[in-house]
Amino acid sequence: MDPDFMTLAASRIRIVLVGTQHPGNIGSAARAMKTMGLHRLLLVAPEKAPNAESFALAAGADDVLEAAETHPDLASALAGCHRVMGCTARSRRVALPELPPRVAAVELAAGAAAGEVALVFGRERTGLTNEELHLCHQAVHIPANPGYSSLNLAAAVQVLAYETRMALLEQVEQGMAEPRDPPASHEQLEGFYGQLAETLEAIDFHKGRAPDSAMRKLRRIFNRSALDERDVRLLRGVLADAQRMARLAAGSGGEDAST
């Protein structure tokens, strides 16, 4: 095992717990993480901060709890990430590419070789909201027993943390090459999607139809492409020119801007 690679990769993997309702689950999740060599724990608007029960159930993973970051919303917790996966029950609410844990872990580990990545877990009772899922690039579904699929938060973290460690160990054996260009960060992708939405409006792409459906499909297409920083710069340059031409066309009353 290459300890330098394992340490670097682990430092780039964020385990994000959103709206956790029971402080004890935070401690149990910290324990699950530490057993698999992960230590980046981020809490998004927990109902209660970690307390004595959290530390008791952490069972020695006090360092993970003490270093945990608290954020007011998911977007701020994902700042700097280029790959985000949301752990969720199978759902048609938000159409995201859905991966089983082993495949998801391989992609997460590969992403950690290049930059910051995140694995997001929702509330114990209700999971992630549609808006929060929109911030994820892929969904992860644990295929539990359909007759009794009551998998608690810490157990879900343990499953994904184990698969991620196995994927990292496999990468150490195979060797990993750094990509030539850094992957696009979460903020860069969201900025691109925002400009894309504005451009589609400017060129009247939707023609009166609701824009949400088209944007969800376009997000899926670009998320599958694993864009790097150079890709995003090029695409935003194209969009900027399209916006400029749309403004020119509007200013000339719809006539050809080249005349």
Secondary structure, DSSP 8 states (H G I E B T S, - for coil): --HHHHHHHHHTEEEEEES---HHHHHHHHHHHHHTT--EEEEES-SS---HHHHHHHTT-HHHHHT-EEESSHHHHTTT-SEEEEE----SSS---EE-HHHHHHHHHHHHTTS-EEEEE-BTTTB--HHHHHT-SEEE-----TTS----HHHHHHHHHHHHHHHHHHHHHH-----SS-B--HHHHHHHHHHHHHHHHHTT-STTS-HHHHHHHHHHHHHHTT-BHHHHHHHHHHHHHHHHHHHHHHHTTTS-TT-
